[in-house]
Amino acid sequence: MAEECPGSKLIKDPTPEEINCPWCKQPVEIWTDETRARCRNCGHVVVREMQQSCMDWCVKAKECLGEAYKESGH
């Protein structure tokens, strides 16, 4: 079995994170492969900075990530 790159896990298998809305301070769920989500409490769009991923530097990213790479817009 081929070994999988640990850097691709959050891209291939995103997970939810909670970020507090800067306007109303309520938790907003944003998945690890998303940059924004709408706050259910106040309606503002909450944006978070995406951290650098293997897609930004790895020469094998397109091959390794497949559809996730295409959907990312890289």
BELKA-V190358 format. One record per backbone hydrogen bond with DSSP energy under -1.0 kcal/mol. CO is the residue of the C=O (numbers start at 1). NH is the residue of the N-H. Records with the same first field share a line. If there is no record, write none. Layout:
CO->NH  NH
//
This chain:
5->8
8->12
9->13
15->32
17->30
19->28
21->25
26->21
28->19
30->17
31->34
35->48
37->46
39->43
44->39
46->37
53->56
54->57  58
58->61
60->64
61->65
62->66
65->68
66->70
67->71
70->73
//
